[in-house]
């Protein structure tokens, strides 16, 4: 049997590569409001961004495509400051 712990992976919405969730930041939309997920797991529609893509030129376009709406500028500022 394999005794290694299970690693949770998600696809980055910018580069479309499978990455461990520990290397990613999650943006969440809950009842029409957007949040950058901190330690607390938030319910709602989410999109993951890997740490390499946080300063990507395609970040805004990819997140808008994932949520099918425009994101507030404050969310993009929070992501680029990480």
N, CA, C and O atoms as CSV, one atom per row, in Angstrom:
chain,resi,resn,atom,element,x,y,z
A,1,UNK,N,N,0.822,-1.193,0.000
A,1,UNK,CA,C,0.000,0.000,0.000
A,1,UNK,C,C,0.858,1.245,0.000
A,1,UNK,O,O,1.989,1.237,0.487
A,2,UNK,N,N,0.327,2.286,-0.535
A,2,UNK,CA,C,1.022,3.563,-0.605
A,2,UNK,C,C,0.711,4.363,0.659
A,2,UNK,O,O,-0.447,4.702,0.904
A,3,UNK,N,N,1.737,4.668,1.467
A,3,UNK,CA,C,1.538,5.378,2.720
A,3,UNK,C,C,1.800,6.871,2.609
A,3,UNK,O,O,1.864,7.561,3.627
A,4,UNK,N,N,1.951,7.380,1.398
A,4,UNK,CA,C,2.187,8.807,1.220
A,4,UNK,C,C,0.879,9.557,1.330
A,4,UNK,O,O,-0.158,9.075,0.875
A,5,UNK,N,N,0.920,10.750,1.938
A,5,UNK,CA,C,-0.321,11.530,2.040
A,5,UNK,C,C,-0.803,12.000,0.674
A,5,UNK,O,O,-0.009,12.230,-0.238
A,6,UNK,N,N,-2.096,12.136,0.555
A,6,UNK,CA,C,-2.710,12.585,-0.695
A,6,UNK,C,C,-2.456,14.080,-0.892
A,6,UNK,O,O,-2.690,14.870,0.022
A,7,UNK,N,N,-1.982,14.473,-2.066
A,7,UNK,CA,C,-1.755,15.875,-2.392
A,7,UNK,C,C,-2.900,16.376,-3.257
A,7,UNK,O,O,-3.201,15.800,-4.302
A,8,UNK,N,N,-3.535,17.457,-2.812
A,8,UNK,CA,C,-4.637,18.027,-3.573
A,8,UNK,C,C,-4.066,18.962,-4.631
A,8,UNK,O,O,-3.233,19.814,-4.325
A,9,UNK,N,N,-4.507,18.806,-5.865
A,9,UNK,CA,C,-4.031,19.622,-6.974
A,9,UNK,C,C,-5.202,20.299,-7.664
A,9,UNK,O,O,-6.319,19.782,-7.683
A,10,UNK,N,N,-4.924,21.469,-8.233
A,10,UNK,CA,C,-5.911,22.212,-8.996
A,10,UNK,C,C,-5.228,22.778,-10.239
A,10,UNK,O,O,-4.001,22.855,-10.298
A,11,UNK,N,N,-6.019,23.169,-11.223
A,11,UNK,CA,C,-5.484,23.751,-12.450
A,11,UNK,C,C,-5.495,25.263,-12.311
A,11,UNK,O,O,-6.515,25.847,-11.944
A,12,UNK,N,N,-4.366,25.902,-12.602
A,12,UNK,CA,C,-4.259,27.357,-12.580
A,12,UNK,C,C,-5.090,27.913,-13.728
A,12,UNK,O,O,-5.007,27.419,-14.853
A,13,UNK,N,N,-5.893,28.942,-13.448
A,13,UNK,CA,C,-6.767,29.491,-14.491
A,13,UNK,C,C,-5.988,30.332,-15.507
A,13,UNK,O,O,-6.536,30.691,-16.550
A,14,UNK,N,N,-4.726,30.651,-15.225
A,14,UNK,CA,C,-3.927,31.459,-16.146
A,14,UNK,C,C,-3.075,30.557,-17.050
A,14,UNK,O,O,-3.206,30.608,-18.273
A,15,UNK,N,N,-2.207,29.735,-16.456
A,15,UNK,CA,C,-1.296,28.909,-17.260
A,15,UNK,C,C,-1.863,27.526,-17.588
A,15,UNK,O,O,-1.293,26.795,-18.398
A,16,UNK,N,N,-2.995,27.167,-16.952
A,16,UNK,CA,C,-3.690,25.891,-17.187
A,16,UNK,C,C,-2.843,24.674,-16.831
A,16,UNK,O,O,-3.028,23.607,-17.419
A,17,UNK,N,N,-1.912,24.812,-15.875
A,17,UNK,CA,C,-1.090,23.693,-15.427
A,17,UNK,C,C,-1.602,23.180,-14.083
A,17,UNK,O,O,-2.056,23.954,-13.240
A,18,UNK,N,N,-1.520,21.872,-13.900
A,18,UNK,CA,C,-1.913,21.246,-12.658
A,18,UNK,C,C,-0.843,21.503,-11.605
A,18,UNK,O,O,0.327,21.184,-11.816
A,19,UNK,N,N,-1.241,22.078,-10.470
A,19,UNK,CA,C,-0.297,22.451,-9.416
A,19,UNK,C,C,-0.859,22.006,-8.065
A,19,UNK,O,O,-2.075,21.872,-7.922
A,20,UNK,N,N,0.011,21.776,-7.068
A,20,UNK,CA,C,-0.496,21.517,-5.714
A,20,UNK,C,C,-1.196,22.761,-5.178
A,20,UNK,O,O,-0.751,23.885,-5.411
A,21,UNK,N,N,-2.289,22.550,-4.463
A,21,UNK,CA,C,-3.104,23.659,-3.980
A,21,UNK,C,C,-2.333,24.522,-2.968
A,21,UNK,O,O,-2.708,25.673,-2.742
A,22,UNK,N,N,-1.280,23.997,-2.365
A,22,UNK,CA,C,-0.484,24.770,-1.412
A,22,UNK,C,C,0.303,25.878,-2.103
A,22,UNK,O,O,0.715,26.831,-1.440
A,23,UNK,N,N,0.524,25.785,-3.415
A,23,UNK,CA,C,1.260,26.798,-4.174
A,23,UNK,C,C,0.332,27.778,-4.875
A,23,UNK,O,O,0.775,28.551,-5.725
A,24,UNK,N,N,-0.954,27.753,-4.527
A,24,UNK,CA,C,-1.921,28.540,-5.269
A,24,UNK,C,C,-2.692,29.490,-4.359
A,24,UNK,O,O,-2.789,29.292,-3.148
A,25,UNK,N,N,-3.236,30.525,-4.989
A,25,UNK,CA,C,-4.118,31.477,-4.329
A,25,UNK,C,C,-5.491,31.313,-4.946
A,25,UNK,O,O,-5.625,31.176,-6.162
A,26,UNK,N,N,-6.518,31.329,-4.096
A,26,UNK,CA,C,-7.879,31.128,-4.587
A,26,UNK,C,C,-8.668,32.422,-4.503
A,26,UNK,O,O,-8.681,33.089,-3.468
A,27,UNK,N,N,-9.326,32.769,-5.600
A,27,UNK,CA,C,-10.232,33.913,-5.647
A,27,UNK,C,C,-11.642,33.325,-5.633
A,27,UNK,O,O,-11.944,32.393,-6.379
A,28,UNK,N,N,-12.503,33.883,-4.770
A,28,UNK,CA,C,-13.831,33.319,-4.566
A,28,UNK,C,C,-14.898,34.389,-4.783
A,28,UNK,O,O,-14.721,35.543,-4.393
A,29,UNK,N,N,-16.002,33.996,-5.407
A,29,UNK,CA,C,-17.168,34.878,-5.518
A,29,UNK,C,C,-18.280,34.276,-4.668
A,29,UNK,O,O,-18.741,33.162,-4.917
A,30,UNK,N,N,-18.704,35.040,-3.654
A,30,UNK,CA,C,-19.781,34.612,-2.765
A,30,UNK,C,C,-20.880,35.670,-2.832
A,30,UNK,O,O,-20.656,36.820,-2.455
A,31,UNK,N,N,-22.040,35.296,-3.301
A,31,UNK,CA,C,-23.187,36.204,-3.410
A,31,UNK,C,C,-22.833,37.500,-4.137
A,31,UNK,O,O,-23.249,38.581,-3.720
A,32,UNK,N,N,-22.076,37.395,-5.207
A,32,UNK,CA,C,-21.735,38.559,-6.021
A,32,UNK,C,C,-20.542,39.356,-5.532
A,32,UNK,O,O,-20.110,40.283,-6.216
A,33,UNK,N,N,-19.995,39.026,-4.369
A,33,UNK,CA,C,-18.809,39.720,-3.843
A,33,UNK,C,C,-17.588,38.837,-4.030
A,33,UNK,O,O,-17.670,37.614,-3.919
A,34,UNK,N,N,-16.453,39.468,-4.315
A,34,UNK,CA,C,-15.207,38.736,-4.550
A,34,UNK,C,C,-14.290,38.848,-3.348
A,34,UNK,O,O,-14.226,39.887,-2.690
A,35,UNK,N,N,-13.577,37.758,-3.067
A,35,UNK,CA,C,-12.629,37.703,-1.961
A,35,UNK,C,C,-11.396,36.931,-2.402
A,35,UNK,O,O,-11.484,36.020,-3.226
A,36,UNK,N,N,-10.246,37.301,-1.850
A,36,UNK,CA,C,-9.049,36.477,-1.995
A,36,UNK,C,C,-9.030,35.589,-0.767
A,36,UNK,O,O,-8.967,36.083,0.359
A,37,UNK,N,N,-9.083,34.290,-0.974
A,37,UNK,CA,C,-9.199,33.356,0.140
A,37,UNK,C,C,-7.960,33.393,1.016
A,37,UNK,O,O,-6.832,33.317,0.529
A,38,UNK,N,N,-8.187,33.511,2.305
A,38,UNK,CA,C,-7.095,33.438,3.275
A,38,UNK,C,C,-7.091,32.020,3.833
A,38,UNK,O,O,-7.332,31.072,3.085
A,39,UNK,N,N,-6.832,31.856,5.089
A,39,UNK,CA,C,-6.776,30.519,5.694
A,39,UNK,C,C,-8.146,29.841,5.726
A,39,UNK,O,O,-8.241,28.622,5.585
A,40,UNK,N,N,-9.205,30.631,5.911
A,40,UNK,CA,C,-10.538,30.075,6.021
A,40,UNK,C,C,-11.055,29.649,4.654
A,40,UNK,O,O,-10.955,30.399,3.683
A,41,UNK,N,N,-11.601,28.457,4.581
A,41,UNK,CA,C,-12.174,27.937,3.335
A,41,UNK,C,C,-13.530,28.604,3.118
A,41,UNK,O,O,-14.431,28.491,3.949
A,42,UNK,N,N,-13.660,29.299,1.991
A,42,UNK,CA,C,-14.895,30.000,1.666
A,42,UNK,C,C,-15.706,29.194,0.671
A,42,UNK,O,O,-15.149,28.610,-0.259
A,43,UNK,N,N,-17.010,29.157,0.855
A,43,UNK,CA,C,-17.905,28.518,-0.105
A,43,UNK,C,C,-18.150,29.483,-1.254
A,43,UNK,O,O,-18.093,30.700,-1.079
A,44,UNK,N,N,-18.419,28.938,-2.412
A,44,UNK,CA,C,-18.726,29.780,-3.560
A,44,UNK,C,C,-17.894,29.381,-4.760
A,44,UNK,O,O,-17.068,28.471,-4.691
A,45,UNK,N,N,-18.124,30.071,-5.848
A,45,UNK,CA,C,-17.386,29.835,-7.097
A,45,UNK,C,C,-15.961,30.305,-6.926
A,45,UNK,O,O,-15.734,31.445,-6.520
A,46,UNK,N,N,-14.994,29.455,-7.227
A,46,UNK,CA,C,-13.599,29.824,-7.035
A,46,UNK,C,C,-12.748,29.572,-8.263
A,46,UNK,O,O,-13.092,28.773,-9.134
A,47,UNK,N,N,-11.628,30.277,-8.307
A,47,UNK,CA,C,-10.635,30.085,-9.354
A,47,UNK,C,C,-9.267,30.130,-8.697
A,47,UNK,O,O,-9.011,30.976,-7.840
A,48,UNK,N,N,-8.391,29.224,-9.095
A,48,UNK,CA,C,-7.061,29.138,-8.511
A,48,UNK,C,C,-6.027,29.763,-9.433
A,48,UNK,O,O,-6.098,29.627,-10.655
A,49,UNK,N,N,-5.057,30.457,-8.822
A,49,UNK,CA,C,-3.958,31.077,-9.563
A,49,UNK,C,C,-2.659,30.631,-8.895
A,49,UNK,O,O,-2.500,30.787,-7.684
A,50,UNK,N,N,-1.727,30.076,-9.680
A,50,UNK,CA,C,-0.444,29.649,-9.103
A,50,UNK,C,C,0.420,30.879,-8.815
A,50,UNK,O,O,0.196,31.954,-9.370
A,51,UNK,N,N,1.395,30.702,-7.952
A,51,UNK,CA,C,2.239,31.821,-7.531
A,51,UNK,C,C,3.035,32.402,-8.691
A,51,UNK,O,O,3.357,33.590,-8.673
A,52,UNK,N,N,3.364,31.594,-9.703
A,52,UNK,CA,C,4.119,32.088,-10.857
A,52,UNK,C,C,3.283,33.008,-11.742
A,52,UNK,O,O,3.835,33.837,-12.464
A,53,UNK,N,N,1.973,32.874,-11.695
A,53,UNK,CA,C,1.094,33.654,-12.578
A,53,UNK,C,C,0.492,34.883,-11.908
A,53,UNK,O,O,-0.277,35.601,-12.547
A,54,UNK,N,N,0.810,35.151,-10.652
A,54,UNK,CA,C,0.210,36.288,-9.953
A,54,UNK,C,C,0.568,37.621,-10.594
A,54,UNK,O,O,-0.193,38.581,-10.472
A,55,UNK,N,N,1.703,37.704,-11.271
A,55,UNK,CA,C,2.112,38.939,-11.941
A,55,UNK,C,C,2.000,38.834,-13.457
A,55,UNK,O,O,2.603,39.619,-14.188
A,56,UNK,N,N,1.230,37.864,-13.919
A,56,UNK,CA,C,1.074,37.642,-15.350
A,56,UNK,C,C,0.216,38.732,-15.984
A,56,UNK,O,O,-0.687,39.275,-15.347
A,57,UNK,N,N,0.505,39.041,-17.227
A,57,UNK,CA,C,-0.282,40.020,-17.964
A,57,UNK,C,C,-1.684,39.481,-18.261
A,57,UNK,O,O,-2.607,40.265,-18.484
A,58,UNK,N,N,-1.853,38.175,-18.266
A,58,UNK,CA,C,-3.141,37.556,-18.574
A,58,UNK,C,C,-3.992,37.289,-17.339
A,58,UNK,O,O,-5.050,36.670,-17.454
A,59,UNK,N,N,-3.567,37.734,-16.170
A,59,UNK,CA,C,-4.271,37.433,-14.929
A,59,UNK,C,C,-5.711,37.937,-14.964
A,59,UNK,O,O,-6.641,37.174,-14.702
A,60,UNK,N,N,-5.900,39.204,-15.281
A,60,UNK,CA,C,-7.245,39.784,-15.276
A,60,UNK,C,C,-8.144,39.092,-16.293
A,60,UNK,O,O,-9.286,38.751,-15.985
A,61,UNK,N,N,-7.637,38.887,-17.489
A,61,UNK,CA,C,-8.431,38.259,-18.547
A,61,UNK,C,C,-8.840,36.838,-18.152
A,61,UNK,O,O,-9.979,36.432,-18.385
A,62,UNK,N,N,-7.919,36.085,-17.556
A,62,UNK,CA,C,-8.211,34.710,-17.171
A,62,UNK,C,C,-9.236,34.637,-16.050
A,62,UNK,O,O,-10.127,33.788,-16.080
A,63,UNK,N,N,-9.120,35.518,-15.060
A,63,UNK,CA,C,-10.083,35.521,-13.961
A,63,UNK,C,C,-11.463,35.977,-14.436
A,63,UNK,O,O,-12.479,35.440,-13.996
A,64,UNK,N,N,-11.501,36.950,-15.319
A,64,UNK,CA,C,-12.785,37.396,-15.875
A,64,UNK,C,C,-13.449,36.271,-16.652
A,64,UNK,O,O,-14.669,36.114,-16.603
A,65,UNK,N,N,-12.657,35.492,-17.365
A,65,UNK,CA,C,-13.199,34.352,-18.116
A,65,UNK,C,C,-13.727,33.285,-17.153
A,65,UNK,O,O,-14.773,32.688,-17.407
A,66,UNK,N,N,-13.019,33.044,-16.061
A,66,UNK,CA,C,-13.441,32.029,-15.097
A,66,UNK,C,C,-14.750,32.394,-14.412
A,66,UNK,O,O,-15.600,31.532,-14.187
A,67,UNK,N,N,-14.912,33.660,-14.083
A,67,UNK,CA,C,-16.106,34.108,-13.374
A,67,UNK,C,C,-17.194,34.653,-14.310
A,67,UNK,O,O,-18.308,34.933,-13.866
A,68,UNK,N,N,-16.879,34.804,-15.585
A,68,UNK,CA,C,-17.804,35.335,-16.584
A,68,UNK,C,C,-18.314,36.722,-16.206
A,68,UNK,O,O,-19.471,37.054,-16.465
A,69,UNK,N,N,-17.462,37.520,-15.603
A,69,UNK,CA,C,-17.787,38.896,-15.231
A,69,UNK,C,C,-16.498,39.653,-14.935
A,69,UNK,O,O,-15.439,39.044,-14.786
A,70,UNK,N,N,-16.585,40.969,-14.850
A,70,UNK,CA,C,-15.429,41.796,-14.512
A,70,UNK,C,C,-15.141,41.693,-13.017
A,70,UNK,O,O,-16.066,41.625,-12.207
A,71,UNK,N,N,-13.869,41.681,-12.653
A,71,UNK,CA,C,-13.478,41.667,-11.256
A,71,UNK,C,C,-13.198,43.074,-10.778
A,71,UNK,O,O,-12.758,43.914,-11.564
A,72,UNK,N,N,-13.443,43.355,-9.502
A,72,UNK,CA,C,-13.093,44.668,-8.957
A,72,UNK,C,C,-11.575,44.870,-8.977
A,72,UNK,O,O,-10.812,43.915,-8.831
A,73,UNK,N,N,-11.154,46.101,-9.158
A,73,UNK,CA,C,-9.720,46.417,-9.197
A,73,UNK,C,C,-9.043,46.075,-7.875
A,73,UNK,O,O,-7.856,45.751,-7.855
A,74,UNK,N,N,-9.781,46.143,-6.772
A,74,UNK,CA,C,-9.194,45.850,-5.457
A,74,UNK,C,C,-8.731,44.394,-5.360
A,74,UNK,O,O,-7.727,44.115,-4.705
A,75,UNK,N,N,-9.433,43.480,-5.988
A,75,UNK,CA,C,-9.036,42.065,-5.972
A,75,UNK,C,C,-7.746,41.877,-6.755
A,75,UNK,O,O,-6.850,41.159,-6.310
A,76,UNK,N,N,-7.643,42.510,-7.907
A,76,UNK,CA,C,-6.415,42.402,-8.708
A,76,UNK,C,C,-5.232,43.012,-7.965
A,76,UNK,O,O,-4.118,42.495,-8.060
A,77,UNK,N,N,-5.448,44.092,-7.234
A,77,UNK,CA,C,-4.367,44.700,-6.444
A,77,UNK,C,C,-3.927,43.774,-5.329
A,77,UNK,O,O,-2.731,43.649,-5.067
A,78,UNK,N,N,-4.881,43.117,-4.659
A,78,UNK,CA,C,-4.532,42.174,-3.595
A,78,UNK,C,C,-3.706,41.005,-4.154
A,78,UNK,O,O,-2.766,40.548,-3.504
A,79,UNK,N,N,-4.046,40.535,-5.323
A,79,UNK,CA,C,-3.320,39.412,-5.913
A,79,UNK,C,C,-1.906,39.801,-6.318
A,79,UNK,O,O,-0.969,39.035,-6.095
A,80,UNK,N,N,-1.739,40.972,-6.906
A,80,UNK,CA,C,-0.409,41.370,-7.364
A,80,UNK,C,C,0.509,41.754,-6.209
A,80,UNK,O,O,1.728,41.792,-6.379
A,81,UNK,N,N,-0.060,42.039,-5.031
A,81,UNK,CA,C,0.759,42.371,-3.865
A,81,UNK,C,C,1.257,41.130,-3.146
A,81,UNK,O,O,2.136,41.238,-2.291
A,82,UNK,N,N,0.734,39.967,-3.459
A,82,UNK,CA,C,1.131,38.726,-2.772
A,82,UNK,C,C,2.505,38.297,-3.186
A,82,UNK,O,O,3.002,37.276,-2.711
